[in-house]
Amino acid sequence: MNTFRKVEIIEFEFIYNSWMINDFPENELKKLDHIKEIFKQGKYECIVMEEDGQIKAYACFLWLKPTVKILDYLAVVSDTRGKGYGSQLLNWLKESKGKSEIIVESEDPNFTVDDKEKIIRERRISFYEKNGLMKREFSLKLSEVEFNILTFEDSQLDKKMLLNEMLAIYSEFSPILKVTPY
């Protein structure tokens, strides 16, 4: 049976150093000290999914107010990929989010010249859509990378509210990040 729980900062450090540094490209991964500072402010959390006491997947969130959270990182532990753990974690998040909105950024497949990368990006968006998320009516360029924005289908955020929430979060935690809607 799978269980889901929030981790404390010490365990998060283990997850970061054991998996995140391998699961995400260096240019996408925030520095551990930066995340720990946000964690200490009470505006960051990491949820893990465990099976038989072993972590199988994790999701990390960032927010200014707990009613609107950006999915900062989502990954399945590398040796357990392809077994449905990512879908199970997203389903649990959807069912347990309460009144919180969850925002997902996924790299836009239309902005790569590499066919292999385009397929990976399309599969990632398809995965999110299969699990109850929908692409929103705008996308964002964050510094040099274009992202589709997704929310769960029951989202109450209209386009303006969604954009304003995201801009406020980026402004607070990544002030040097150049954000351009398209």
N, C-alpha and C positions, 0 to 999 in steps of 0.2 A: 504494500500500500504506500502511496506517495504522500508525503507531508510537505507543507509549505510553512516557511517562517522567515521573520526578519532576522538579520544577523547584526551583532554588535561590531563596533569599529575594529576590534582586534581580529575577529574572524574575517571581516572584510579585507583587511590587509593580507591575510592568507590567500583569499580568493584572488585578489589583485596580483599578488606575486606568483601564485601557482598557475592561474589560468588566463587572467585578463591580458597579461603581457604577451601571451601567445595567441589569444583569440582575436585581438584587434591590432591593426597596424599602428605603429608608433605615432604617426601623425594624427590618428583619431583618438588615441588614449590620453586622457587627462593625466597629469602628474599625480601620483599618490598623495603627496602633501596637500595639493589643491583640493582633492576630493575629501581628505580628512578634515580640512578646515570647514568645508560645507557640511560635512557629517556632524561636526561638533556644534554647528549652528542649528542643527535639527532640521536641515533642509535637504537631506540626502538619505536614501535608504537602499539597502540591498536585500532582496527576497531570494531565498534559495528553495529549490524543489529537491527533496531527498527521497531516495528509495532504499529501504533497508539501512538507513543511517548514512548513506553515501550521497553527496551532492551530485545531482545529475544536470541541473540547469540553474541559471541565476538571471535576475533582472535587477537593474539599478535605476533609481529615479532621482530626479532633481526638481526642486520647486521653490517658489517664493511663498505661496500659500498652498496648503495641502489639498485644496480642491482642484488644482490643475497641476499635473505632473508631466514632465517630459521623460520618456524612456531614454535613459542615457546609454545603457548597454543591456543587451540580451544575448545570452549564448548558452549553448548546451556544451557540457564538458566533452572535449574532443573525442574520447574513445567511446562515447555513448550516443553520438549523433545518428540521426536517421531512425530513431526508435520512438518518435512521437513525444519526446519530453518537452520540446519547445512548444508544441501545440497544447500540451497539458498545462504548462505554465501560463501561457496566454489565456487559456480558458479559465483557469483559476483566477487570474488577474481580473478578467472581465466580470466574473461572478462575485468577486470580493471587493471590488473597487468602491462600492457604495455610491456616494454622490461625487466622487472624484472623477475628473476627466483625465484620460491618459493620452498623451500626444506622442506619436512615433514619427521619427525622421528616417527616411530610407532613400539611399542614393538614387537619383533619377537615371533610369536606363537610357534616356535620350541624350545624355551628355557624356558619352564615352565612345571612343573610336575603336575600342577593343571589343571584338565580337564575344569573346569568352566572358569578359567583365559585364557586358550587356546582358548576357544570359543569366549570370549570377544575380544581377540587380533585379531582373524581371522575376526570377524565382523567389527572391526575397519578398518582393511586393505581393506576389501571388500567395506566398505563405501567410503574410499578414491578412490579406483579404479572405483567404480560406478560414482564417481564425477570427472573423468577425470585425475586422477593421476596414475602413473605407478611405480611399484617397479623397482629400479635400479639394476645394475649388482653387487653391493656389499652392505654389511651391516656394521654397526659399533657397537662395544661394547663400551659403554660410562660408564666408571668405572665398575660397576658390572651388567649392564643391556644391553642386546643385542637389537638392533633396526634395522628394515628394513628401507631403505631410499627410499623415493618416490619423484617424481617431476611431474609436469604437462606433459602431453604427448608431448607437443610442445617444451619441454626444449632443449636448444642449448648446454647445458653443457655435455661434454663427461665425462667419468669416472674419469680421472685424474683431470680435472678442477673442477669437483664437489667435489671430495675428498679434493683437495687443498683449495677450498673456505671454506669448513666446518672446516677443521683443523685450518685455520686462524681465523675464528670466535671463535671457542672454545678456542684457545690459548689466544685471547684477553680478552674474557669475563668470561671464566672458566678455568684459567690456571692450577688449580690443578686436573682438570678432566682428567682421563686416557682414551685416545682414541685409540682403536685398530680395524682396518678394518678386516673383515673376509669374 
